[in-house]
């Protein structure tokens, strides 16, 4: 019998598990394939081993693949109300909702937290162009997303929409990009940008929207045009402050028990002064 709809390596792992052999995973991709194969052939137990391996091997290069795959494999409509997921509710819409298994929930939580902390690297990766629109929205609407500026978020949307247009064999015009984004462009915190940043990030908006946002940036307290007025609060809400390398070092130093009044050495004072200058 030839089996062509599953990864051969994953199927070998499944057979080995059924015969009681020790399973050794060597890649996250294989572990994800094993979960798919186990679900397809209704073999319980090996998926837990695969999830354990995945949870220990999540990094910025595979976090989007893991998150998207787990959400598909554990097909669900899930609202993440746990504070560890986000400071706000994050909803992924799927048909035929099921309850996520505990191990899968912990991996999803870990993925979102990893994305929060490494948002710039993740959003600048090629992999962001391959995720679903629902997941893209779930990521960029997070208050805890740690980015140096909203330009990083806008650029990810710009690239994602360009790729989607190519996949649909339509011209990557502004109108077509807006159509494939289905409103995701309004999740960018435009009103936290500087005017210079906004001028570089207005390509996904209509002329009326651009003029309205620019007016609000120049006139504090002004209201957005009616078509996007519902987004004014979210567009004005700053995300978690970005901590670059120098800020992280400074935070560690200032949080140290050593640094109390009168206990700082001359070298520590010079170091902190340099951090403040170079940041």
C-alpha positions in Angstrom: 0.0 0.0 0.0 1.4 3.3 -1.1 0.8 6.3 1.3 1.4 9.6 -0.4 -0.5 12.1 1.7 1.8 12.2 4.7 5.5 12.9 5.2 7.4 9.5 5.0 9.6 10.4 8.0 6.5 11.3 10.1 4.9 8.0 9.1 8.0 6.1 10.2 7.9 7.8 13.5 4.3 6.9 13.9 5.0 3.2 13.2 8.0 3.2 15.6 5.9 4.7 18.3 3.2 2.0 17.8 5.8 -0.7 18.1 7.1 0.8 21.3 10.4 2.2 20.0 12.0 5.4 21.4 11.1 8.5 19.3 13.7 11.1 18.6 12.7 14.2 16.8 15.3 16.2 14.9 13.3 19.1 13.5 10.2 21.1 14.3 8.9 20.5 10.8 9.0 16.8 11.4 7.3 17.1 14.7 4.5 19.1 13.2 4.1 16.5 10.4 3.9 13.8 13.1 1.0 15.6 14.8 -0.8 15.8 11.4 -0.2 12.1 10.7 -1.2 11.0 14.3 -4.5 12.9 13.9 -5.1 11.5 10.5 -4.7 7.9 11.7 -6.1 8.6 15.2 -3.0 7.5 17.1 -2.9 9.1 20.5 0.2 9.8 22.6 2.8 10.6 20.0 1.3 14.1 19.4 2.1 14.9 23.1 5.7 14.0 22.5 5.9 16.1 19.4 4.4 19.1 21.2 6.9 18.7 24.0 9.7 18.8 21.4 8.3 21.8 19.6 7.8 23.8 22.8 11.6 23.4 23.5 12.7 24.4 20.1 10.7 27.6 19.2 12.8 30.4 17.8 12.3 33.6 15.7 12.9 31.6 12.5 10.1 29.0 13.1 7.7 30.7 15.5 5.2 31.7 12.8 5.3 28.3 11.2 4.7 26.7 14.6 1.9 29.1 15.5 0.1 28.8 12.2 0.4 25.0 12.1 -0.8 24.5 15.6 -3.9 26.7 15.0 -4.7 24.6 11.9 -3.9 21.2 13.4 -6.0 22.0 16.5 -8.7 23.6 14.3 -10.4 26.0 16.7 -12.2 29.3 17.3 -10.3 30.5 20.4 -10.4 33.8 22.3 -7.2 34.3 24.2 -8.4 36.0 27.4 -5.5 34.7 29.5 -3.3 37.8 30.3 -0.2 35.7 29.3 -1.5 35.7 25.7 -2.1 39.4 25.4 -3.2 42.5 27.3 -6.3 42.4 25.2 -8.4 39.6 23.7 -6.9 38.0 20.6 -9.3 36.0 18.5 -8.5 33.5 15.7 -11.5 32.6 13.7 -11.9 29.0 12.4 -14.8 26.8 11.3 -15.9 23.8 13.5 -14.6 25.1 16.8 -13.0 22.7 19.2 -11.3 23.1 22.5 -7.5 23.4 22.4 -5.6 20.7 24.2 -3.5 22.1 27.2 -0.1 21.4 25.5 -1.2 23.2 22.4 -2.5 26.1 24.4 0.9 26.5 26.1 2.7 26.4 22.8 0.4 29.1 21.4 1.0 31.2 24.5 4.7 30.7 24.2 4.6 31.7 20.5 2.8 34.9 21.1 5.1 35.9 23.9 8.1 35.1 21.7 6.7 37.2 18.9 6.1 40.1 21.4 9.7 40.1 22.6 11.2 39.6 19.1 8.6 41.5 17.0 11.0 43.3 14.8 12.9 40.2 13.7 9.7 38.2 13.2 7.9 40.9 11.3 10.9 41.5 9.0 11.2 37.7 8.2 10.0 36.2 4.9 7.7 33.9 6.8 5.3 36.6 7.8 4.2 36.8 4.2 2.9 33.2 4.4 0.7 33.4 7.4 -3.1 33.7 7.3 -4.8 37.1 7.5 -6.5 36.1 10.8 -3.1 35.3 12.4 -1.6 38.5 11.0 -4.3 40.6 12.5 -4.0 38.7 15.8 -0.3 39.6 16.0 -0.4 43.2 14.9 -3.3 44.2 17.2 -1.4 43.3 20.3 -0.5 46.1 22.7 2.4 44.0 23.9 4.1 43.8 20.5 7.6 45.3 21.1 8.5 47.2 18.0 10.8 50.2 17.5 8.1 52.0 15.6 4.9 51.4 13.8 6.8 51.5 10.5 7.8 47.9 11.3 4.2 46.8 11.5 3.2 48.8 8.3 6.1 47.3 6.3 5.0 43.8 7.3 1.5 44.6 6.1 2.8 46.1 2.9 4.9 43.0 2.1 2.1 40.6 3.1 -0.5 42.3 0.9 2.0 42.5 -2.0 2.6 38.7 -1.8 -1.2 38.0 -1.6 -1.8 40.1 -4.7 0.8 38.1 -6.6 -0.8 34.8 -5.3 -4.2 35.9 -6.6 -2.6 37.0 -9.9 -3.7 40.6 -9.6 -1.7 43.8 -9.8 -0.2 44.8 -6.4 -1.9 48.2 -6.6 -2.9 50.2 -3.5 -6.6 49.3 -4.1 -5.9 45.6 -4.5 -3.7 45.6 -1.4 -6.4 47.3 0.6 -8.9 44.6 -0.6 -6.7 41.7 0.5 -6.0 43.3 3.9 -9.7 43.6 4.7 -9.1 46.4 7.1 -5.9 45.1 8.7 -4.2 48.3 7.7 -6.2 50.2 10.3 -4.6 48.1 13.1 -1.4 50.1 12.6 -1.0 52.7 15.4 -0.7 55.6 12.9 -1.4 58.2 15.5 1.7 57.2 17.6 3.9 57.9 14.6 5.8 61.1 13.8 4.7 63.0 10.8 7.9 61.9 9.0 7.2 58.2 9.8 3.6 58.6 8.6 4.6 60.0 5.3 6.6 56.9 4.7 3.7 54.6 5.7 0.6 55.9 4.1 0.5 53.7 1.0 -2.3 51.5 2.3 -4.7 54.3 3.0 -7.1 56.4 0.8 -6.2 60.0 0.3 -9.0 61.1 2.6 -7.7 58.7 5.3 -4.1 60.0 4.9 -5.2 63.6 5.2 -7.3 62.9 8.2 -4.6 61.1 10.1 -2.0 63.7 9.2 -4.3 66.4 10.5 -4.7 64.5 13.8 -1.0 64.2 14.1 -0.6 68.0 13.6 -3.7 69.0 15.6 -3.8 67.3 19.0 -7.4 66.4 20.0 -8.7 66.4 16.4 -11.1 63.6 15.3 -10.5 61.2 12.4 -12.7 61.2 9.4 -16.0 59.2 9.9 -14.9 56.2 7.9 -12.1 55.4 10.3 -13.3 57.1 13.5 -13.9 53.7 15.2 -10.1 53.1 15.0 -9.1 56.4 16.7 -8.5 54.9 20.1 -6.6 51.9 18.9 -4.5 54.0 16.5 -3.6 56.4 19.4 -2.6 53.7 21.9 1.1 53.2 22.2 2.5 49.7 22.3 4.9 48.4 24.9 8.0 50.6 24.7 10.8 49.1 22.5 13.9 48.1 24.5 17.0 48.1 22.4 20.3 46.5 23.5 21.5 49.5 25.5 18.2 49.9 27.3 18.2 46.3 28.2 21.6 46.6 29.7 20.7 49.7 31.5 17.6 48.1 32.9 19.6 45.2 34.2 22.1 47.6 35.8 19.5 49.8 37.4 17.5 46.9 38.7 20.5 45.4 40.4 20.6 45.4 44.2 24.0 47.0 44.0 22.7 50.3 42.7 21.4 52.0 45.7 22.1 55.5 46.9 25.8 55.9 47.7 26.7 52.3 46.5 27.6 53.0 42.9 31.2 52.8 41.9 32.8 55.3 39.6 32.9 52.7 36.8 29.2 52.0 37.1 28.4 55.7 37.0 30.5 56.1 33.8 28.9 53.0 32.3 25.3 54.2 32.9 26.2 57.7 31.5 27.6 56.1 28.3 24.4 54.0 28.0 22.2 57.1 28.2 24.3 58.9 25.6 24.5 56.0 23.1 20.8 54.9 23.4 
